[in-house]
Structure formats: structure tokens, C-alpha cells
Amino acid sequence: MSVIAARWGELDAVMVESGYWPERSPWIREAMQRLPRHDFAADRLWFWDGYAYRSVDRATDPDGWADQVHAGPHDAAITQLTDGRPSSSLSAPAVVADMLDSLLVEPGHRVLELGAGTGWNAALLAHRVGPGLVTSVEVDGDLAVAARGRLARAGVKAAVEVGDGTAGWPGGAPFDRLISTFAVETVPWAWVEQTSPGGRIVTPWGRMGHVALTVAADGNAASGWFQGLAQFMPTRGTAGSLTLAQVREGMPAEHERPLGRDLAPLHHNAHLLFALRIALPTVQVITRAEHGAVTAWLHDGDSSWAALDGSKAVAHTGGPRDLAAELDRAWTQWTEAGMPDVYDFGMTVEREGRQVVWCREPSAGPYGPAAPLGAQGSLSRTSPRDGLR
């Protein structure tokens, strides 16, 4: 057995043991077996060694390359760097499976995929819906050409067009299903317009999770539940905010106060981080755990920062915003709401760019520090896998 086949077998076994193959969508595992991930991987991949991104080539290090392609269920394979940062990848297998399951795609559906990348996801979709029914849009012309070549070699009939995925593909509309492989902060209304009433839209949002929206019968809104947690690359060309070091440069700590919290959940609880991402959309949270204590750094990418030292139970802040206090209020709100997880949140998108993230039911209104959760309805814990969530 070849190394690449052995790595795929190991990954498949972990997916089975961990329950990552969706029960209601057995076609996904079959599609990944018939259209293996390694057939769509670039010959050169990139990985972070703790200090910098380094490359591994199929020709010179086939075993190391295979290790990157099939590293693990939650590991993406970086296929491109732009300005020293990852700009395209083969998404993690468990995430791909979860998003395809959330799409509820059926044979005969016309599908629009945004962000072709290597072409693998388009191939999996075409396996499900049939030849000639998948259109994939890729902003990078070179990636689009490479994806077309891989699809052709695999015998998959799917169109790959060059364009801005945030605009969708109006010439091919309407579509029954739309799926994005890059994260957006605001779901473009063009996506809703190009999806048929009753159709499904699945997209990463905020780089931390993905949401599944159903277009209303009148086409004037789309609404649905968040489906899972994962990190995603942003829309190509998204302006990057300042780093923590840049924000702190020349700005000493202006305030110090007792911390009053155990920071361990901030490091370990992804559901808390997701709720904080909703409540504090401009704030980035960085954590590190050493010797039983957690240290956290916050910054808004502009002019404010905070350092939370769990070992000394003290917070230092700088800049016009008191990010430590904002975090504390948002954390308290999440706790008082019964610590909702990602599956308790949903989103509604309406015309004119109005987008609302809510908790537990749409009528609760926007989730955030200005929207107390005390009267936000029942504490339903229905699984997103039930019904059409």
C-alpha cells in the first residue's frame, strides 16, 4: 500500500471513530473515497513550523507531502501563500463533510460554489448532483485554471469561472444551493437573490463558524442556524487590521485592575469565544496556557488593547476602549444566558444589508451587550441535526 493510501485509510478510520461522517449524508464519505483529497492537492504545500511557513513538495518529499494532505480531520492543507499568509487551502475534511451535510444537497440540484480553490469541493458536489450542475467561482485566475485541470483529470464535469465570489454568479441564477468556502462578515444580498425561494445557503461567517440559511418563499429574507465551529480564510482582498504588536507600539498600559476571573474557559471553551465574537465583533482574542495559568491578549485592530494575566489575576489596558471591561460584560451576559453554544445561535439576512445574529429564536432580536438575554425566549437545546437546521 502506498503512503498516501495508508494516510487516507488512517484518516478515514479516525473520521469513523469520532463520528465525523454525517449519518444523514452517507454520500459524502463515498464521494471522498471516489474523489480522494490527494488527487486535488497542489504539488507544493505549506505548513507552520512554529516560527515560519515552510514548504513541502510532492516530488522531493512524498511522505511529508502525504502527511500534510491527510494530517487529521480538523487540519487544512495550505496550498497557497500570498504576502506571507495562507490564501488558499484544502479545507479540513471534517469541516468539508459538515458543510456539505448542512447544505442538504440532492441529485439534480443546481449548485453555485464560491471559492473553487483546488476544485475538490466542486468535485464532491458534482458527484452528488450530477454532471454539469455545479458552477464554481474563483477570484484567482491561476487557481481557476489549475482547478479546471484537476476536475478534467478526475473526469468531473463542473464549470469553474473567474470572478468575485461575493457577487455570486448572476448569469447562472437561480441556483438551488449556494455554498461559500471563504468567510464573510456580512452575507452578500446577491447570494440570496441568486438562490431560489426555499433554497439553501451555507457559508462560513466571522472566521469562527458556518451558518445554513434558507431563503424565504417571497425571496425577501434568508434565515437559519449556525451549524458548527471552525476557522476559515476571509474574503480575498479583505483589509487586514493592525496586529497586537502594532496596536501596542508606543501605547503603554494606562490602567490596571484586578481580573476577578479564571481565564481557563477563554482558552478552552470555543462556544464562549464564539459568543464573544458576536458580542465584540472587532475584538480579537489571543490566549496562551502555561504552568496551569492562562494569559490573554485582546486588541481591536486599531487603537485599543488589553493584557489579562491569569497567574497574577490582573488586567492591563491601553487605548480609548477598555477592552477588559467589554470582555467582562460580554462574558457575564453569556453566563447569565445559560452559556449558549454555537448551535443556539442563528442569523437572519434581509434586503439593504440588514443582518441580525440572534440567540435561540429570531424574535429574540440581536445578540450583544446592548440586548439583555433575560427575555429571549425558551432555552431550547434542539440539535442542529434535527429537522432542517
Backbone hydrogen bonds, N-H to C=O, Kabsch-Sander energy under -0.5 kcal/mol:
donor,donor_aa,acceptor,acceptor_aa,energy
6,A,2,S,-2.3
7,R,3,V,-2.5
8,W,4,I,-2.1
9,G,5,A,-2.3
10,E,6,A,-2.2
11,L,7,R,-2.4
12,D,8,W,-2.9
13,A,9,G,-2.1
14,V,10,E,-1.9
15,M,11,L,-2.5
16,V,12,D,-2.3
17,E,13,A,-2.7
18,S,14,V,-2.5
19,G,15,M,-0.6
19,G,16,V,-0.9
20,Y,15,M,-2.4
21,W,15,M,-0.8
25,S,22,P,-0.9
28,I,25,S,-1.9
30,E,26,P,-1.5
31,A,27,W,-2.7
32,M,28,I,-2.3
33,Q,29,R,-1.8
34,R,30,E,-2.1
35,L,31,A,-2.4
39,D,36,P,-1.4
40,F,37,R,-1.7
41,A,38,H,-0.6
45,L,56,V,-2.5
46,W,78,I,-2.1
47,F,54,R,-2.5
49,D,47,F,-0.5
49,D,52,A,-2.4
54,R,47,F,-3.2
56,V,45,L,-2.4
58,R,43,D,-2.8
61,D,57,D,-2.3
65,W,61,D,-2.7
66,A,62,P,-2.3
67,D,63,D,-2.0
68,Q,64,G,-1.4
69,V,65,W,-2.1
70,H,66,A,-2.2
71,A,68,Q,-0.9
75,D,72,G,-1.7
76,A,74,H,-0.6
77,A,90,L,-2.3
78,I,46,W,-0.8
78,I,76,A,-0.6
79,T,88,S,-2.0
80,Q,88,S,-1.4
82,T,85,R,-3.2
85,R,82,T,-1.5
87,S,80,Q,-2.4
88,S,80,Q,-1.1
90,L,77,A,-2.8
91,S,89,S,-0.8
94,A,73,P,-2.6
95,V,73,P,-0.6
96,V,92,A,-2.6
97,A,93,P,-2.6
98,D,94,A,-2.1
99,M,95,V,-2.7
100,L,96,V,-2.5
101,D,97,A,-2.2
102,S,98,D,-2.1
103,L,99,M,-1.3
104,L,100,L,-0.6
104,L,101,D,-1.0
105,V,100,L,-0.6
108,G,129,V,-1.9
109,H,106,E,-2.1
111,V,109,H,-0.6
111,V,133,L,-2.6
112,L,177,R,-2.4
113,E,111,V,-0.5
113,E,135,T,-3.0
114,L,179,I,-2.6
115,G,113,E,-0.6
115,G,137,V,-3.4
116,A,137,V,-0.6
119,G,116,A,-2.4
123,A,119,G,-1.9
124,L,120,W,-2.3
125,L,121,N,-2.3
126,A,122,A,-2.5
127,H,123,A,-2.1
128,R,124,L,-1.2
129,V,125,L,-2.7
130,G,126,A,-2.2
132,G,157,K,-2.5
133,L,130,G,-1.1
135,T,111,V,-2.5
136,S,159,A,-3.0
137,V,113,E,-2.4
138,E,161,E,-2.9
141,G,139,V,-0.7
144,A,140,D,-2.3
145,V,141,G,-2.2
146,A,142,D,-2.2
147,A,143,L,-2.6
148,R,144,A,-2.4
149,G,145,V,-2.0
150,R,146,A,-2.1
151,L,147,A,-2.5
152,A,148,R,-2.4
153,R,149,G,-2.4
154,A,150,R,-1.8
155,G,152,A,-1.3
156,V,151,L,-2.9
158,A,156,V,-0.9
159,A,134,V,-2.2
161,E,136,S,-3.3
161,E,159,A,-0.5
163,G,138,E,-1.3
163,G,161,E,-0.6
165,G,163,G,-0.8
167,A,164,D,-1.9
168,G,165,G,-1.7
172,G,169,W,-1.9
173,A,169,W,-0.5
173,A,170,P,-0.9
175,F,194,Q,-2.5
176,D,110,R,-2.0
177,R,110,R,-1.9
178,L,200,R,-2.2
179,I,112,L,-2.5
180,S,202,V,-2.3
181,T,114,L,-2.6
183,A,233,M,-3.5
184,V,204,P,-1.6
191,W,188,P,-1.1
192,V,188,P,-0.9
193,E,189,W,-2.6
194,Q,190,A,-1.8
195,T,192,V,-1.3
196,S,175,F,-2.8
198,G,215,V,-2.4
199,G,196,S,-2.9
200,R,176,D,-1.6
201,I,213,L,-2.8
202,V,178,L,-2.4
203,T,211,V,-2.1
205,W,209,G,-3.4
206,G,184,V,-2.1
208,M,205,W,-1.5
209,G,205,W,-1.4
210,H,228,G,-1.5
211,V,203,T,-2.5
212,A,225,W,-2.4
213,L,201,I,-3.3
213,L,211,V,-0.5
214,T,223,S,-2.7
215,V,199,G,-2.3
216,A,221,A,-3.0
219,G,216,A,-1.5
222,A,349,V,-2.1
223,S,214,T,-1.8
224,G,347,M,-2.1
225,W,212,A,-0.5
226,F,345,F,-2.5
227,Q,210,H,-3.4
228,G,210,H,-0.9
230,A,208,M,-2.5
232,F,207,R,-0.6
235,T,183,A,-1.1
238,T,235,T,-2.1
242,L,301,G,-1.8
247,V,243,T,-2.4
248,R,244,L,-2.5
249,E,245,A,-1.4
251,M,248,R,-2.7
254,E,317,T,-3.2
255,H,317,T,-1.7
257,R,315,A,-2.1
259,L,313,A,-2.4
263,L,261,R,-0.6
266,L,263,L,-0.9
267,H,263,L,-0.9
267,H,264,A,-1.2
268,H,264,A,-2.0
269,N,265,P,-2.7
270,A,268,H,-1.0
273,L,269,N,-1.8
274,F,270,A,-2.1
275,A,271,H,-2.1
276,L,272,L,-2.5
277,R,273,L,-2.1
278,I,274,F,-1.6
279,A,275,A,-2.4
280,L,276,L,-3.0
283,V,280,L,-1.7
284,Q,299,H,-2.9
286,I,297,W,-2.5
288,R,295,T,-2.2
290,E,288,R,-0.5
290,E,293,A,-2.7
293,A,290,E,-2.0
295,T,288,R,-2.9
296,A,308,L,-2.5
297,W,286,I,-2.9
298,L,306,A,-2.8
299,H,284,Q,-1.4
300,D,304,S,-1.8
305,W,318,G,-2.6
306,A,298,L,-2.1
307,A,316,H,-2.9
308,L,296,A,-3.5
309,D,307,A,-0.6
309,D,314,V,-2.7
310,G,294,V,-1.4
310,G,308,L,-0.9
313,A,309,D,-1.1
314,V,309,D,-1.6
315,A,257,R,-2.9
316,H,307,A,-2.6
317,T,255,H,-2.0
318,G,305,W,-2.4
323,L,321,R,-1.3
326,E,322,D,-2.1
327,L,323,L,-2.6
328,D,324,A,-2.1
329,R,325,A,-2.3
330,A,326,E,-2.3
331,W,327,L,-2.7
332,T,328,D,-2.3
333,Q,329,R,-2.3
334,W,330,A,-2.1
335,T,331,W,-2.2
336,E,332,T,-2.9
337,A,333,Q,-1.4
338,G,335,T,-1.8
339,M,334,W,-2.3
344,D,341,D,-2.1
345,F,342,V,-1.4
346,G,358,W,-2.4
347,M,224,G,-2.8
348,T,356,V,-2.4
349,V,222,A,-3.2
350,E,354,R,-3.1
351,R,220,N,-0.8
353,G,350,E,-0.6
354,R,351,R,-1.2
355,Q,353,G,-0.5
356,V,348,T,-2.6
358,W,346,G,-2.3
358,W,356,V,-0.5
359,C,365,G,-0.5
360,R,344,D,-4.1
360,R,358,W,-0.5
361,E,359,C,-1.2
364,A,361,E,-2.0
365,G,362,P,-1.7
367,Y,357,V,-2.7
368,G,371,A,-0.6
371,A,368,G,-2.2
376,Q,373,L,-1.8
380,S,378,S,-0.7
386,D,383,S,-1.7
389,R,386,D,-1.6
